[in-house]
């Protein structure tokens, strides 16, 4: 659901960019006050996983594919503010390295997927968890929130396309919501399964205020190796069918409007100069993973760097003066 350049007009670009900038600024401020330094590696790992997961397109129906967005999953692990930061890092790398989503529509994509989808879905997940209670309630909440996040993002995308006079609202809204409601079923299921697995293997990871134990730190490299394995071994075999937005654009005749404002070094997730397609895709995926990981870790370190005083270990008791 990454909107390319030239799908939105100037007024829509300006409004969505302003809203996204405000939301990201607020998220950065919240993350600075809420994210413990010990959880920064989990921020980077989440960004790496989301990037790889978004490469793994799976066939849905009627010649359409979908992929995990991951916003609600990250919000359930790290909180909604950190989820906005993670999704923003992923979308920035996708835009500049792969031309997946346009430069002029970067604000709209962050707003749709990183803010409305992730935060809106997380709020729904919290409501379900409160009503159901317990870990099963939290898992059910992630499943419902993941599904809803796709519907919310698709609705926002349809409204933006209609406001830009790219396509009639009466055509694009039911088409976008319909196909992404189906994709959302997979989004909810995968998000719930991953959340349940994390809760079983590393219960401290699902507690937003907890610091990382020495044992949990040992898990991060292995989880990162898993992400690298998915990028190298699974991404080259992902479905090549058009995703929901691409399919709708083809159906209603505005797909040819897509234009990239800037050249991307790894356009279409392919490493140039490599003749073997699977190797080219794997190389591009690994490069993107490293870029997302580096961006999110650097940003996380900057956000959690104390303004004054020495850094105190999370397990070191405070000394009385």
C-alpha positions, 0 to 999 in steps of 0.5 A, a space after each residue: 500500500 505504498 503510494 508512488 509519486 504522482 498519485 496525489 496532488 499538491 494539496 494532499 501531499 502538503 496536508 499529509 506531509 504536515 500531519 505525518 511530520 507532526 505525528 513523527 515529531 510527537 512520537 520521537 518525543 514520546 519515545 525519548 521519554 519512554 524507551 529505556 536504553 536497554 530496549 534500543 536493540 529491540 527497536 532495531 530488531 523490530 525495524 529489521 523484521 518489519 522490513 523483511 516481512 514487507 518483502 515477503 508478499 503472499 498471494 491473496 485472491 484475484 491475482 493480488 498479493 499482500 504482505 505483513 505491515 507489522 505496525 500493530 505488532 511493533 506497537 504491542 511490543 514497544 508501544 505506539 510511539 516507538 512503532 511510529 518511529 520504526 515504521 518511519 525508518 522502514 518507509 524512509 529506507 524503502 523510499 530512497 533505496 528501492 523506490 517503494 513509495 514515492 518521495 512526495 508521498 512519503 508523508 502520506 505513507 507514514 501517515 497511513 501505515 505508521 500512524 493511522 494503521 499502527 496506532 489506530 490498530 493498537 488502540 483497538 488491540 488494547 480495547 480487546 485486551 482489556 475486555 478479554 483479559 490475560 495473555 489470550 486477550 492480548 493475542 486476540 487484541 493483536 489479531 483484531 488490531 492487525 486486521 483493523 490496521 489494514 482497513 484503516 490504512 486502506 481507507 485513508 489511502 482511498 480518501 487521499 486518492 479521491 481528494 486528489 481527483 485521481 479516482 472517484 471515491 465511490 470506486 476506490 473506497 470499496 475496492 481498497 477496503 475490500 481487498 485490504 480487509 482480506 489482506 488484513 486477515 493474514 496481517 492479524 493472524 501473523 501478528 498474533 502468532 508472532 506476538 504469542 511466540 515472543 510472549 512464550 519465548 521472551 515474556 520480558 519483551 512484551 512488557 513495555 517498561 521492562 529492561 532487557 536482562 542479560 539473557 534477553 540480550 543474548 537472544 537479539 543476535 539470533 533473532 537478527 540472524 533469523 531476519 537475515 535468513 528470511 531476507 536471503 532465503 525467503 524474499 527471492 521467492 515472494 509472490 510477484 503479483 501486484 499488491 492491493 493498491 497496484 491492483 486497484 490502480 490497474 483496475 481503474 486505469 491510473 497505474 500509469 500515473 506513477 512516476 519516481 521523483 528520484 532514482 533508486 539504487 536498488 529499484 524493484 528490490 534488485 541488486 544491479 549488476 547481478 545476473 541471477 535474480 534470486 541472488 540480486 533480490 537476496 542482496 538487495 534485501 540484505 542491504 535494505 535490512 542493514 540500512 533499516 537496522 542502522 537507521 533505527 539503532 542510531 536514532 534509538 541511541 540518540 533518543 535514549 542518550 541521557 542529557 547529563 550524568 553518567 549512564 546507569 546500568 539497568 541492573 545497577 542499584 542507585 547509590 545514595 549520596 
